[in-house]
Amino acid sequence: MSSDDVFLNYLESKLREVQDDISGFLDSVAGHSHREDVWTYEKGTGGGRTRVWESVHPMTQLNLAQFSPSLAGVAAGGGIEKGGVAFSRISGASLPESAASAFKIAANTPFDATGVSLVIHPSNPLVPTIHMNIRFFRAGELWWFGGGIDVTPYYPAAPDICEFHTSLQTLCTQHSEDYESMKSQCDEYFMNRHRREMRGASGIFFDHMNAKPKDVCADFILSLGFLFQHLYAPFWKYSDLPYSAEMRMFQLYRRGRYVEFNLAWDRGTKFGLMSDGRTESILMSLPMQALWIYDWHPAPGSIEHEISSVYFQPRDWVRFAPNAASSTDFMVDKTRVGWTLPRLAATFPSIERDLAATPALTLSSATLASSAPASSSSSSTSPSSSSSSSSSSSSSSSSLSSSLLSPLLVASSVHNGKDDADKTDDVHRCRMVLGCLRNPTVVVTAAAAFALGICIGSNMFKR
């Protein structure tokens, strides 16, 4: 057995341990065990095991007639709605033609690849989605490591995002890696260029890591894998908190942006589909439900507008100094008539104040070079464009926005001075929007078909 094979066997063993460690943690927060799918690589040797968590969300079907000022469509807690942790090790006599061309490798070059990849979509909007990937690839004499981790919050607590990035910086420092460079690569890679916004609140990203010896590089990616529980556990302190139908809708709206990135821009997804990879594993990253509303933007001044304006642009989270208030304090949000659900007080209403001193980062011109210019307000969710689009909306679209983000108005006797006829129109619009949740497959399928069309026509193969 060659030294390369010995190394691959060692790496496979450790990556399986990483998958086991993460799976045990996720079993505990999900409230139920995972499903395991063991598969074989049919075009060569090897295979993998994919572990999946799925559950039916309590708000899969919402009935507005059941809303009341006291209940307000509240759901409590929640584990993992959709998630997966996949391990694989495969070998082949030659790469698919598209892969060989992308990697600039001669045809018929034998290859080996192994790694762990995961995406977790929690039920509770207060707990962010997370993605991690650590991998090794070898083709002939060429080899490299790659991977990264990033978090996508929906209702984020700034101190938690800060802690997440600080832990990643510490990891990089311990292994003599450049956190700033990896953070910058993450900002640029996980960018929805057609919307000029990031998928989430970033993390670290690296590829073609081979400047150091194999064992040194392997130690770094394995350390990241075993650090996952420490990185993700702090966000789960919110998992048992109540949330409203309104918050669920915003979660689904932001998940739509997640789907857009994965199908339109992610190099790994496109490479896998074009090289006839294992479809179930490739699309494991997609959430069970997502939502698209035409030309919709959070209302100016709303919590959702503040979140959209702050968290999805590059920001130096390590140098962020959160305020002294605890992120677990609560208050009643009285800004919305008829809503009595507690909201995180220390973080959400004061986002702009808390982050005023946070250095804003600027992406390189190359990052957005392929972006289409924002020809209308619907193509951008930047603070200025969101505000502009909201202020210029027709009365019908404004009413739709109000209905979407304030479904509890149905239970309220007063809503911004509207008469009964206006409230009836709002009810109909709410039902129309909530109808998407009753059959989300239609929405996701249509969006996926469009995005996959973009993927197949693209030349971005490089992982």
N, C-alpha and C positions, 0 to 999 in steps of 0.2 A: 504493500500500500504506500502510495507516494505521500510526501509531506503535505501536499495540497489536499489530498483526500482526508488525511488525519485532521487537518485544520477544519475542513468542511464538516466532518463528523462532530468535532468539538463544538463548532458554531451551531449546528443543528440541535445538539443536546441543550445548549444554553438558551437558544431561542424557544425551544419547547418549554423550558422552565419559565421564561418570561411570559409565555402564553398562559401557563398554569397559574402563575402568580396573579396576573391581571384577571383571569377568569374567576378565581376565588373571591377577589375583591368585588367584582361586578355581580357575582351571584348574591353576595350579601346585600348590596344596595338595590338590586332588582327585586328582591323578595322571592325569587324563584330561580331554579337551576336553568342552565343553558341547554340548548339542543346542539348536539354535535354531529357534524356531517364529515365523514372521512371519505376522501376521494383520491383517485389515481390519475396521474398525468398520462393521458393516452398517446401522446405524440413522442414520448420518450420514457424516462424512468422517474420514479419518485411520485410525489403527490402532496397531500396536505390534510389538515383537519380544520374545519371552519366551525366556530362556536357562535351560536346566534341566540339573542334574546328578543322576544316579541311579545307584546301584550296589547289588549284592546283598551284604548284610551276612554276614560269615563265620559268625555265630551265628543265621542265619535258622532253621535246623533244628538243634536241640541233641539229642544222644543221650547220655543219662546213662550208658549202658553204656561209653562211651568215656572217662569221667572217671577220673582216677587221681591219686594224691597228687603226682606229678611234673608232670603236665600241667595238671591242675585246670581244664580247660575254658578255657584262656587263649586269647585272640585278641590278635594283635599289630598295633598301628598302625591305620590306616584313614583314608580321606579323607572325602569327602562322601557320605553315604548318600542324602540327598534335599535338593535345594536349588534355588532359582530366583531369577533377577534379571530383572525385567520392566520394560521401558520402554513408555510409551504416550503418544500425543497424539491426542485425539479432539475433534471438534466436532459440534454438532447444532443443529437449528432450535429444539428445545425439550427440556427435561429431562423424564424420566419423572415422572408425577404424584406419586409418592411422594417423589422427590427435591425437586421444586419445593415441596411442602408442608413437608418437613423444613427446607429452607433459607429458607423464607418468601419465595419468589421467584414472581413472577407467571407464570401459565401462558404457554406459547409464547415464553418468553425464550430467545434463543440462548445457547449456552454453549461454552466451551472448557476442556479439562482436560489436563494433562500431568504426568508424574512418573516416578519410578523407585521400585520397591518390591522388597524381597528378604527371603527367609527361608532360612537355611542350617541344616540338621540334620546335624552330623558323625556319623561312625560311632563314633568313640571317645568313651566317656562322660566322659573327662577334658577334652574340648573342648566348650565350651558352644554351644548354639543361639543364633543372633543374628537380629535383625529390624531392618530399616531402611526408612523410607519418606520420600521428599521429593516434594512435589507443589505444583502451582499450579492454581487454579480461577478461572474468570471467567464471570459470567452478567450480561449487560447492563453496567451501570455498577459492579456489585459484583465484587470480586476479593479473594483472600486466598491465603496460603501456609500449608502445614501439613506435619507430619512428625514425625520422631523416630527414635531408635535405642535398643534395649534388649537386654540379654544375659540368657540363661537357662542358668545352670550346672547341672550334675548332680553333679560332684565338684569343687567350686570351690577355687581357690587364692586366698585373701583378698587378697594383694598385687596379683594381676592385676585383680581387681574394683576395687580402689582405684585402680590406674593407669588403668583404663578411665574411671572417673568423673572423675579429675583431668584427663585429656585433654579430656573434654567441658566441664569447667569452664573450662579454658584457652581452648577454642574460643569459648565464650559470652562470656568476658571480652574477647577480641580483637574481637568484633563488637558489643560493648555490649549483650549480651542477658543476661537474668537466669537463670543456671543453677539457682539455688535454686527458682525458680518452675517452671521446666521439669522439674526433677527431681521436685518435688512432684506435678505433673500426671501424670508418668509413674507414680509410685507409686500414685496413685489410679485411673488409667485401666486399667493392666494388673493388675487385681485380680479374682481369682475370688471374687466376693462370696458365692457359695453355699458356699465352703470357707473364707472369711475368710483368704485368703493371696494373696500376689502371684504372678504367673506366673513371675517370675524375680528377678534382682537389680537391676532397674530400669535407668534411663538418663535420657534426656530426651524430652519429648513437648510438642508445641505445635500449635495450630490457630488458624485465623482470624487469622493474622499479617498485618496491613495498616496498622499505625500509622506505619510508615516508608515511604519511597518504594519502588517496585517493585524497582529495581535493588539497593537495599540489602538488602531481604529476600531477593532472589534470590541475592545473594552469600553470605548466611549458609547457605542450604540447599545451595548448590553446594559450599561449603567443607566442610560436613558430609559430603556425598557423597564428595568426594575424600579425606576423612580416614578413610574406612572401613577401608582396608588397615592404616593405622597403629593403629586401634582394635582390630582383630580379629587381626592377625598374632601378637601376644604369646601368645595362647591356644593357638596351633598348635605351640608348642614341646613340647606333651604328646602330639601326634598319633601319634607312633611308639611310645609306651609301651604295655606289655601291660596287659590288663585281664581280669577274670574274667566268667563267666556271671552271677554275682551282681551285678556292677556293670552289666552289660548290662540285667539285669532292672530295676534301680532307674532306669536311664536311660529305659526304656520306660514305667515307672510314672509318672515325672515328665513324660514326653511326653504321657501321657494328660491331665494337667492342662493342658498347652499346648493340646491339642485342645479341651478343655472351654471354655477361654477364647475361642478363635478362633470356635467355633460358637455359643456361648451369649451372649457379651458383646461381642465386637468389633464396633464400629459399622460399620466399613468392610465387613466380611464380610456383615453383615446387610443393609446398604444395597445392596451389590452384588447379592445374591441377590434381594432384593425388587424391585429396579429392572431385573431381567432382564439383568444384566451377563454378561460372559464367564466362564462357570463355571470353566473350566480355569485361568484366571488368578486368580480369586478363591480357589480351593481349593488353589492352588500352595503355600500356606503349611503345609499339613498334612504331617506326617512320614509316611514309608513304613510304619512300624510304631509301635504304641503298645500299652499294656497297662492293663487295669483288673482289680483284684482286690477282691472285695467285702469292705468293712470291714477293709482291711489297713492297718497302720501299722508303720513301722520299729521294731525292738526298742529299748527304752530302753537307752541306753549305747552303741548302735551308731554308727558313723560316719554312716550314713544318717539316723539320728534327730537327730544334732547338726546336720547340714546342713539338714534340714527345719525344725528349730527356729530357726535363725539367719538363713538366707539369703533366706527368702521372706516377710519382714516388712520394712517401711520402715526404712532405716538410713542414717546419714550416712557414706557411704564416703569422701568427701574428707577428713574429719577423722579417719579411721581410721589408726592408726599400727601397721603390722604388726611382728611381732617380727623380730629380726635374722637368724634362721635362714633359710637359702635354701629356697624352695619347691620346689626340684628335688632336695632330699635324699631318700633312700629308706631304708626299713627293712622288715623282715619283720613283718607283723602276726601276732603269736602269740596274739591273743585269740580266734581261731577255730580250733578243732581241725581239722587236716588241710589248712589253707590256708597255702600258702607263697608266695603272690604278693606282690611288693613293693607297698607303699602309700606315698603321699606322707606323709612323717613330720612335716615342719615345719608343715604347714597343718592337716591333717585331725584328728589326735588332740588338737590344742590349740586348736580353734576357740573354745570357750567362754572360755578364758584370753585368747587373742589379742583377742577382741572385747569383753572385759569393759568396756573403757574407751570403746567405740564408742557414741556417743549413739544411743539408740533413738528413733525418730520415732513420732509418734502421728497416725493418719489422722483427717481431719475426720469429724464425725458423719455428714455428708452422704454420705460415701463408702460407708458400710455401711448407709445408711438403708434400702436396698432388700433388704438381706440377710435371709434367713430366720434366726431364732434357732437356734443350735446345739442341737437337741433331743436329739442323741445324739453319741457320740464319733466316729461315722463322718462327721459333717458338718464336722469341723474338724481341721486338722493343726497347730494351735498346740501349743507345748511341753506345756502342761498337759493339753490334751485328748488328745494322743497318748499321754502317759504314763498317763493315766487309763484310756484305752481298752485299752491294752496290758495293764495290770495286772488289768483286769476281764474279759479275754477268757477263753473256755473253754479247756480243755486242747487241744481240737481246733484252734481258731484259733491258739493259741500255737504249736502244732506246725507249722501251715501257715506262720506267719511265719518260724519257724526254717528250714523247708524252703525257702521262697522266697528268703531272704537268705543262706542257707548251703547251696547245692546241692552243695557239695563234701563234705558229710557222707557222701554215698554212698560216697566213696572212703576215708573214714576208718574205722579199726578201732574208734575210740571217739568217741562224740558225747554229751558231757554225761551219761555213765553210762547211756545208753539200751541196752536189750537188743535182740536181733535183731528181735523182733516190732515194736518201736517204730520201728526203723530201716527195716524193710520198709514200714511205713505212710508214713514220710517219703518214701521212694522213690516210692510211688504218688502222693503229693501233688505231689512235684516234677514227675513226668511229666504230671500233670494241668495244672499251671501252664505247663510248657514247651510243652504242646500248643497253647497260645494262640499261641506263636511260629510254629508250623508253619502255621497258617491265620489270620494276623492280620487278614485282610480281614473275617472274621466279626465279630471284636471291634470293629474300627474302624467297620464299617458299622452295627452295632447302636447304638453310642454316637453316631455321627454322626446317625442317624435321630432319636434322642431329642433331641439338641441342636438339630437343625434345626427340630424342632417348636417348641422354645422360641423360636428365631430368628423364625420366620414369625409367631408370635403376639405378638411384641414391638413396641413403638412407638418403639424407639430408633433413629432414622434418621440422626441428625446425626453426621457424621464428626468 
